[in-house]
Amino acid sequence: MGKSTTDAQYANFKAAVTRADAVGFSVNSMGYIATGQSPQYQNSIYQYDPVGLTWTKMTPFEGAPRSQAVAFVLDGRAYLGTGGNGSLRFDDMEEFQPLADYDVNN
């Protein structure tokens, strides 16, 4: 018997995938969709659990909201950065730590 999806899980799924120019990556057997545009620029990050078949909103990317960013994983550590927001272009690169608390002053 399949697992039923709650309204909150479906809302997280829609928010995760209803965006353009986002980045996707996988770390520790979880999938992630981050940044992008829908229609405003985003810094949100959603985690997909392929075992539980659930989407969870994570701590946002601490850099500026953006689209057309890049992400890569090296030795089990994910990094996200660059991209742009309107006429602004970014040259930053931050490590993504999915279990870290959001630091508004970072």
N, C-alpha and C positions, 0 to 999 in steps of 0.2 A: 504494500500500500504506500503511495507517494506521500511526501510531506506537504502539508498545505502551507500556502504563503499568506502571511498576515498583511493587512493594509500598510503597516509601517515598513515591512520588508519590500513591498512593491513600490512604495514611494521612494525608498532608498535606491532601488534598482533604476527607476525612471530618472532620478536626479543624477545617478552615476553615468548613465549611457546617453542621456539627452543633451549632448554637447558636441561642439565641433573643435577640432584641433587640440584634442586632449592627448595625454600620454598614457600608455599602459605598460605595466611591468609586473613581474612576479618575484616574490622573495618569501622564503620559508613556506612554500607550498600554498601561498595565498596570492590572489591576483589583485591588482590595484588599477584604478583609473583616477587620474589627477589632472588638475588645471583645465584649460580649455575655455570655451565660450558658449553661453547658453541663456539668453543672448548676451549678458554682461560677462566680463572676464572673471574667471574663477580661480580660487586657490584651494577649493575643496578637494578632498581625497576620499574615495570609497574603496573598501576592501571587499573582495569576493571570496567566500569560503566555499570551495568546490565540494567539500564533504557535507556541510550543512545546507548548501545551496542558498546561502544568505548573503545579502549586501549590507554592510555596516558603514556608517559615516564615521570617518576617523578624524584625528586632529588635523586641522588644515595645514597646508604648506605655509611656512612662516614667511616666505618671500611675497612679493607683490603678486596680486592676481594676474594671470597671463594666459596666453594661448601659444601654440607652436613651440612649446618647451621640449626638452629632451630628457630622457631618463635612461639609466643603465644600472646594472647590478654587477658588482665586483666583489668576489669573495663573500657572498651572502649579504652585502651591504648595498642598499639602494641609494642612488644620487639623482637629484632632479634640479634642473635649472635652465637657464637661457630663455629664449622665447621673447614675446613682446606683448605690449598693451597699447593699442592705438599706434601712435608714432614713436612710443618709447621702445627701445630694444634693451634687453637685459644681458649681462655677461656673468651673472652669479651662478653658483653651483652649491647646493646644500645636500647634506646627507639626510635621507628620510628615515626616521626612526619611528615605526608604527606604534610602539608601546610607550613613547615619551609623552609627557604632559605638554600641552601647548604653553609656550612662554611668550606672552604678549610683548615683553621687553627684549626679546632675542632678535 
